[in-house]
Amino acid sequence: MPVETEEFDPTRYLKSDEAIAAYLQDAVASGDPRVVASCLGDVARAKGMTDLARETGLSRESLYRSLSGQGNPELATLMKVIEAMGLQLRFEPKHSDAA
């Protein structure tokens, strides 16, 4: 008897702020901008693309295109999306200078 499977949809698991933050931290750790954009797109879909479009002043189509694995969103777009999602962007050193 064949095993029935369904396509994995990460949006089903992005229900809490903590889950979203961990998901995006892993995306950034990949070092691949396409992964980051795609994962931001997953979060946007989980939160509601229509609401996000309204909050950012960008069209849904533009958001879908920018936040896909093939998109290359401008920094201004990313900043608007991150702010509208209620997230903040932080920077920290990769390695400590302490010996």
N, C-alpha and C positions, 0 to 999 in steps of 0.2 A: 504494500500500500504506500503510495507516494506521500511525502510529507508536504503539507500545505504551509506556505509561508506568505507573508505580506511584506511589502516594501517598508523599510525602516523610515519613520518620520520623527525627527528629533523634536518637532514642535509639541508632540504629545508629552514630552518630559520637561519642557521649559515652563513650569508653572510657578516656581518661586524665584525671588530675586537671587537667592543663593545658587540655585541651579543655573540660572542665566549667567551669573558672574563666573562660575566655574567653567561653564561651556565656552564662554568668550576668552577666559584666561588660557584655556587649552588651545584655542584657535590662534591666539597671539603667539603662544609658545611655539607653534609650528613654524613660525617665520615666513609663512606663505601668505602674501596679501590676498590671494584668491580665496584661501580658506577663511581668512578673517571676514572678507566681504560676504561670502556665502553663509557663514555662521551668523553674522549680523542680520542677514536676510531671513534666516530661520527664526531668530528672535523676533524680528519684525512681524513675521507671519503669525507667530505664537501670540503676540500682543495685539495684533490686528493692524493690517497694512493700511486700512482706510483711516483709522484714528491717527496713525503715525503720519500719514500724508497730510492730514489736516493740521497736525501740530507742527510739522516742519515747513509747511508751505510748499512742499514738493508734490508732484503728481504721483499717483500710485504706480503708473507705468515706469516713471523715472526711477522710483525706489526699487521696483522689481528688477529693472535692468542693472542699476548700480550695485544692488546687493545680491548679485548672483555670482557664481563661480567664474563667469566670464566678464563680469563688470570690473570697472576700474574707477571707483568713486573718488571724487575730489575730497580733499581734507575738509572743506567747508561742509560738504554733504555729510560726511562721517560725523563731524562735530554736531550738526543739527540732529542727526539720528540718535546719537549717543545721549544727547541732552533730552530729547523727547522720550527716550526709553527710561529715563530716570536713572541713568548710569553716569559714572564719571570716569574719565581717563586719567590714569596715574602712571608715573614713571618711577622706576627704582633701578639702582645699579644691578647689573648682572652678577658682579663679583664684589666682594668686600675688599677694601684697601688694607684691612687689618692683616698683619702677618702672623 
